[in-house]
Amino acid sequence: MTITNLNWLPVLNKDHHKQIVVEALRHRVKADVLTLYAFVLMPNHFHAIWQIHDHVKKEDFMRDLLKFTARSILNFMRMHEDPMLNSLLVNAADRKYQVWERNSLGFDIYSHRVFVQKLDYIHWNPLQPRWNLCSQPEEYYYSSALFYETGGKEGGFDMLTHFRD
């Protein structure tokens, strides 16, 4: 799954905004809504490999996740008078501000080879020349790379499940 910020704005540039997404994912794992295998939070989008559990409708899951994180990020921006808030103004019929693009990109992973390909893409994303956020995947905090590098022993993200488990 790839979820982007409105107009590719760097809403997730701030660690507090990234932490809102992390906590939202952690909550949904603990609530037995999904299994999270991998993720990376970039300045203007995030990628995740997850399995939404059978008793949960995908549309409901996406709506609730994006609505909760958007409201939390917007509240934080208001409290801190973040100038980027004005860039998120849309004055739509159902909302005044919008954090996420409406069309998330997602598809089913149908083989081990494709899973590993997507996992590598996620973990190497922070090293792309356009971002240059670290020199090795496991150095970037808001990623599951360290979790996989250490066999699940480190990384600080207790909501992750190793894909081999």
Buried (B, 14 or more C-beta within 10 A) or exposed (E): BBBBBBEEBBBBEBEEBBBBBBBBBBEBBEEEBBBBBBBBBBBBBBBBBBEBEEEBEEEEBBEBBBEBBBBBBBEBBEEEEBEBBEBBEBEEEEBEBBBBBEEBEBEEBEEEEEBEEBBBBBBBBBBEEEEEBBEEBBBBBBBBBBBBBEEBEEBEBEBBBEBEE
